[in-house]
Amino acid sequence: MSEHIVVERRGHLLLVGLNRPQKRNALSVDMYLDIGRAYAELDRDEALRCGILHAAGDHFTGGLDLAEWTPVFAGGPMPIAADGLDPVGLQGPPLTKPLVSAIQGICFTIGIELMLATDVRVAASDARFGQIEIKRGIYPAGGATIRMPREAGWGNAMRYLLTGDEYSAEEARRMGLVQEVVEPGRQLERAVEIGERIVAQAPLGVRATLASSRLALADEAQAAARLSPDLLPIMASDDVREGLQSFLERRQARFTGR
Protein backbone atom coordinates (compact mmCIF):
# COMPACT_ATOMS: atom_id res chain seq x y z
CA MET A 1 0.00 0.00 0.00
CA SER A 2 1.02 3.60 -0.59
CA GLU A 3 2.10 5.49 2.52
CA HIS A 4 -0.89 7.72 1.84
CA ILE A 5 -3.49 4.97 2.19
CA VAL A 6 -3.96 3.46 5.64
CA VAL A 7 -5.86 0.19 5.99
CA GLU A 8 -7.04 -1.01 9.39
CA ARG A 9 -8.94 -4.16 10.29
CA ARG A 10 -11.36 -3.61 13.17
CA GLY A 11 -13.29 -6.80 13.84
CA HIS A 12 -15.44 -7.45 10.75
CA LEU A 13 -14.80 -3.91 9.47
CA LEU A 14 -12.06 -2.76 7.11
CA LEU A 15 -11.22 0.93 7.48
CA VAL A 16 -9.63 2.51 4.41
CA GLY A 17 -8.19 5.96 5.05
CA LEU A 18 -6.80 8.69 2.81
CA ASN A 19 -3.69 9.90 4.60
CA ARG A 20 -2.13 12.84 2.79
CA PRO A 21 -3.50 15.68 4.91
CA GLN A 22 -0.63 18.05 4.12
CA LYS A 23 -1.91 18.07 0.52
CA ARG A 24 -5.61 18.10 1.44
CA ASN A 25 -5.56 14.39 0.60
CA ALA A 26 -5.05 15.13 -3.10
CA LEU A 27 -5.42 11.73 -4.72
CA SER A 28 -2.36 10.41 -6.52
CA VAL A 29 -2.55 7.56 -9.02
CA ASP A 30 -0.95 5.22 -6.46
CA MET A 31 -3.51 6.20 -3.83
CA TYR A 32 -6.35 5.50 -6.23
CA LEU A 33 -4.94 2.08 -7.12
CA ASP A 34 -4.44 1.24 -3.46
CA ILE A 35 -8.04 2.07 -2.59
CA GLY A 36 -8.98 -0.52 -5.19
CA ARG A 37 -6.59 -3.03 -3.63
CA ALA A 38 -8.13 -2.44 -0.21
CA TYR A 39 -11.60 -2.97 -1.66
CA ALA A 40 -10.43 -6.25 -3.20
CA GLU A 41 -9.16 -7.37 0.21
CA LEU A 42 -12.54 -6.53 1.71
CA ASP A 43 -14.30 -8.47 -1.04
CA ARG A 44 -12.31 -11.70 -0.84
CA ASP A 45 -11.83 -12.00 2.94
CA GLU A 46 -14.85 -13.74 4.43
CA ALA A 47 -13.99 -12.39 7.89
CA LEU A 48 -14.61 -8.86 6.60
CA ARG A 49 -18.21 -7.79 6.15
CA CYS A 50 -18.20 -4.01 5.58
CA GLY A 51 -15.79 -1.26 4.62
CA ILE A 52 -15.40 2.30 5.91
CA LEU A 53 -13.89 4.96 3.64
CA HIS A 54 -12.57 8.00 5.51
CA ALA A 55 -9.77 10.55 5.50
CA ALA A 56 -7.22 12.00 7.91
CA GLY A 57 -7.00 15.70 8.62
CA ASP A 58 -9.40 18.57 8.07
CA HIS A 59 -10.48 17.60 4.55
CA PHE A 60 -11.69 14.48 2.78
CA THR A 61 -9.97 15.39 -0.48
CA GLY A 62 -9.41 18.43 -2.64
CA GLY A 63 -9.59 16.14 -5.66
CA LEU A 64 -7.09 14.48 -7.97
CA ASP A 65 -3.41 15.38 -8.07
CA LEU A 66 -3.84 16.81 -11.57
CA ALA A 67 -0.14 16.88 -12.41
CA GLU A 68 -0.16 13.09 -12.22
CA TRP A 69 -3.59 12.50 -13.69
CA THR A 70 -3.52 14.68 -16.82
CA PRO A 71 -1.46 12.18 -18.86
CA VAL A 72 -3.58 9.32 -17.51
CA PHE A 73 -6.79 10.94 -18.78
CA ALA A 74 -5.15 11.66 -22.12
CA GLY A 75 -4.36 7.96 -22.51
CA GLY A 76 -7.66 6.30 -21.64
CA PRO A 77 -9.91 5.28 -18.73
CA MET A 78 -9.02 5.51 -15.07
CA PRO A 79 -6.66 2.67 -14.13
CA ILE A 80 -7.45 -0.39 -12.01
CA ALA A 81 -4.76 -2.40 -10.24
CA ALA A 82 -4.39 -5.99 -11.46
CA ASP A 83 -4.99 -7.12 -7.87
CA GLY A 84 -7.70 -4.54 -7.14
CA LEU A 85 -11.25 -3.45 -7.86
CA ASP A 86 -12.44 -0.22 -9.45
CA PRO A 87 -12.66 2.32 -6.59
CA VAL A 88 -15.63 4.06 -8.25
CA GLY A 89 -17.32 0.82 -9.29
CA LEU A 90 -17.71 1.52 -13.00
CA GLN A 91 -15.40 -1.09 -14.52
CA GLY A 92 -14.96 -4.79 -13.88
CA PRO A 93 -16.55 -6.87 -11.12
CA PRO A 94 -18.31 -4.92 -8.36
CA LEU A 95 -17.52 -4.99 -4.67
CA THR A 96 -20.04 -7.39 -3.15
CA LYS A 97 -19.96 -5.98 0.40
CA PRO A 98 -21.26 -2.65 1.66
CA LEU A 99 -19.25 0.52 2.10
CA VAL A 100 -19.90 3.42 4.46
CA SER A 101 -18.11 6.74 3.93
CA ALA A 102 -17.21 9.52 6.37
CA ILE A 103 -16.71 12.97 4.83
CA GLN A 104 -15.35 16.19 6.32
CA GLY A 105 -14.12 19.55 5.07
CA ILE A 106 -13.46 19.88 1.36
CA CYS A 107 -14.80 17.07 -0.80
CA PHE A 108 -14.24 17.95 -4.44
CA THR A 109 -14.39 16.07 -7.76
CA ILE A 110 -13.12 12.49 -7.24
CA GLY A 111 -14.02 12.78 -3.56
CA ILE A 112 -17.71 13.06 -4.43
CA GLU A 113 -17.38 10.20 -6.91
CA LEU A 114 -15.70 7.95 -4.35
CA MET A 115 -18.45 8.88 -1.89
CA LEU A 116 -21.21 8.15 -4.40
CA ALA A 117 -19.69 4.71 -4.97
CA THR A 118 -20.33 3.91 -1.28
CA ASP A 119 -23.67 2.74 0.03
CA VAL A 120 -24.21 4.90 3.14
CA ARG A 121 -22.63 8.34 3.60
CA VAL A 122 -22.04 10.41 6.72
CA ALA A 123 -20.88 14.02 6.43
CA ALA A 124 -19.57 16.45 9.00
CA SER A 125 -21.53 19.69 9.07
CA ASP A 126 -18.45 21.55 7.83
CA ALA A 127 -18.23 19.48 4.62
CA ARG A 128 -18.12 21.41 1.34
CA PHE A 129 -18.83 19.66 -1.93
CA GLY A 130 -17.94 20.69 -5.45
CA GLN A 131 -17.95 18.87 -8.79
CA ILE A 132 -15.76 21.49 -10.39
CA GLU A 133 -14.31 19.68 -13.42
CA ILE A 134 -16.07 21.98 -15.89
CA LYS A 135 -14.14 24.88 -14.38
CA ARG A 136 -10.96 23.08 -15.50
CA GLY A 137 -12.15 22.44 -19.05
CA ILE A 138 -13.19 18.81 -18.58
CA TYR A 139 -16.17 16.98 -17.09
CA PRO A 140 -16.63 14.35 -14.34
CA ALA A 141 -15.38 10.96 -15.53
CA GLY A 142 -15.61 8.99 -12.29
CA GLY A 143 -19.35 8.40 -12.11
CA ALA A 144 -20.88 11.71 -10.94
CA THR A 145 -22.81 12.17 -14.19
CA ILE A 146 -24.32 8.69 -13.68
CA ARG A 147 -24.99 8.56 -9.96
CA MET A 148 -25.80 12.15 -9.09
CA PRO A 149 -28.85 12.45 -11.41
CA ARG A 150 -30.08 9.09 -10.12
CA GLU A 151 -29.70 9.93 -6.45
CA ALA A 152 -30.28 13.69 -6.32
CA GLY A 153 -32.77 14.03 -9.19
CA TRP A 154 -32.14 15.60 -12.58
CA GLY A 155 -32.63 19.23 -11.66
CA ASN A 156 -30.57 19.05 -8.48
CA ALA A 157 -27.75 17.27 -10.30
CA MET A 158 -27.68 19.68 -13.21
CA ARG A 159 -27.76 22.64 -10.81
CA TYR A 160 -24.31 21.66 -9.56
CA LEU A 161 -22.80 19.59 -12.37
CA LEU A 162 -23.34 22.35 -14.94
CA THR A 163 -22.19 25.25 -12.75
CA GLY A 164 -19.41 23.71 -10.68
CA ASP A 165 -20.84 25.58 -7.69
CA GLU A 166 -20.08 24.38 -4.17
CA TYR A 167 -22.79 23.07 -1.86
CA SER A 168 -23.00 22.35 1.84
CA ALA A 169 -23.48 19.18 3.86
CA GLU A 170 -27.08 20.16 4.54
CA GLU A 171 -27.70 20.65 0.83
CA ALA A 172 -26.11 17.26 0.14
CA ARG A 173 -28.48 15.71 2.68
CA ARG A 174 -31.48 17.50 1.17
CA MET A 175 -30.63 16.00 -2.20
CA GLY A 176 -30.07 12.52 -0.76
CA LEU A 177 -26.34 12.40 -1.48
CA VAL A 178 -25.55 11.92 2.22
CA GLN A 179 -27.75 10.21 4.78
CA GLU A 180 -26.58 11.85 8.00
CA VAL A 181 -24.88 15.12 8.99
CA VAL A 182 -22.99 15.15 12.28
CA GLU A 183 -20.78 17.48 14.27
CA PRO A 184 -17.27 17.92 12.83
CA GLY A 185 -14.95 15.29 14.20
CA ARG A 186 -17.70 12.74 14.72
CA GLN A 187 -18.12 11.60 11.10
CA LEU A 188 -15.81 8.58 11.34
CA GLU A 189 -17.23 7.51 14.69
CA ARG A 190 -20.75 7.60 13.27
CA ALA A 191 -19.73 5.77 10.09
CA VAL A 192 -18.16 3.02 12.22
CA GLU A 193 -21.34 2.80 14.30
CA ILE A 194 -23.37 2.25 11.14
CA GLY A 195 -20.81 -0.24 9.87
CA GLU A 196 -21.02 -2.19 13.12
CA ARG A 197 -24.80 -2.33 12.78
CA ILE A 198 -24.35 -3.77 9.29
CA VAL A 199 -21.80 -6.42 10.31
CA ALA A 200 -24.07 -7.57 13.12
CA GLN A 201 -26.60 -8.73 10.50
CA ALA A 202 -26.50 -11.98 8.52
CA PRO A 203 -23.68 -11.63 5.93
CA LEU A 204 -25.42 -13.70 3.25
CA GLY A 205 -28.55 -11.61 3.63
CA VAL A 206 -26.57 -8.35 3.52
CA ARG A 207 -24.78 -9.30 0.32
CA ALA A 208 -27.99 -10.55 -1.29
CA THR A 209 -29.76 -7.30 -0.35
CA LEU A 210 -26.96 -5.26 -1.88
CA ALA A 211 -26.91 -7.33 -5.07
CA SER A 212 -30.69 -7.25 -5.48
CA SER A 213 -30.87 -3.50 -4.94
CA ARG A 214 -28.10 -2.85 -7.46
CA LEU A 215 -29.75 -5.08 -10.05
CA ALA A 216 -33.03 -3.22 -9.54
CA LEU A 217 -31.35 0.04 -10.55
CA ALA A 218 -30.50 -1.47 -13.92
CA ASP A 219 -33.48 -3.78 -14.47
CA GLU A 220 -36.33 -3.84 -11.97
CA ALA A 221 -38.13 -6.74 -13.66
CA GLN A 222 -35.00 -8.88 -13.63
CA ALA A 223 -34.39 -8.04 -9.97
CA ALA A 224 -37.97 -9.07 -9.15
CA ALA A 225 -37.51 -12.34 -11.03
CA ARG A 226 -34.35 -13.14 -9.03
CA LEU A 227 -35.88 -12.60 -5.56
CA SER A 228 -37.14 -16.15 -4.97
CA PRO A 229 -34.33 -18.06 -6.74
CA ASP A 230 -31.64 -16.12 -4.86
CA LEU A 231 -33.42 -16.61 -1.54
CA LEU A 232 -33.58 -20.41 -1.81
CA PRO A 233 -29.89 -21.18 -1.09
CA ILE A 234 -29.88 -18.68 1.78
CA MET A 235 -32.84 -20.50 3.35
CA ALA A 236 -30.61 -23.57 3.72
CA SER A 237 -27.86 -21.64 5.52
CA ASP A 238 -26.72 -21.87 9.13
CA ASP A 239 -27.47 -18.16 9.47
CA VAL A 240 -31.18 -18.67 8.83
CA ARG A 241 -31.27 -21.34 11.54
CA GLU A 242 -29.38 -19.03 13.88
CA GLY A 243 -31.72 -16.15 13.09
CA LEU A 244 -34.74 -18.24 13.99
CA GLN A 245 -33.12 -19.69 17.12
CA SER A 246 -32.02 -16.28 18.38
CA PHE A 247 -35.58 -14.99 17.87
CA LEU A 248 -37.01 -17.87 19.87
CA GLU A 249 -34.41 -17.39 22.61
CA ARG A 250 -34.79 -13.59 22.58
CA ARG A 251 -31.08 -12.95 22.17
CA GLN A 252 -28.71 -11.25 19.71
CA ALA A 253 -28.00 -13.48 16.73
CA ARG A 254 -24.43 -14.66 16.13
CA PHE A 255 -24.11 -14.94 12.38
CA THR A 256 -21.18 -16.68 10.67
CA GLY A 257 -21.90 -16.10 7.00
CA ARG A 258 -22.49 -19.80 6.34
Secondary structure, DSSP 4 states (H G I P E B T S, - for coil): --TTEEEEEETTEEEEEE--GGGTT-B-HHHHHHHHHHHHHHHH-TT--EEEEEESSS-SB--B-HHHHHHHHHHSSPP--TTS--TTS-SSSPP-S-EEEEE-SEEETHHHHHHHTSSEEEEETT-EEE--GGGGTS---SSHHHHHHHHH-HHHHHHHHTT--EEEHHHHHHHTS-SEEE-TT-HHHHHHHHHHHHHTS-HHHHHHHHHHHHHHHH-HHHHHHHHHHHHHHHHTSHHHHHHHHHHHHTS-------
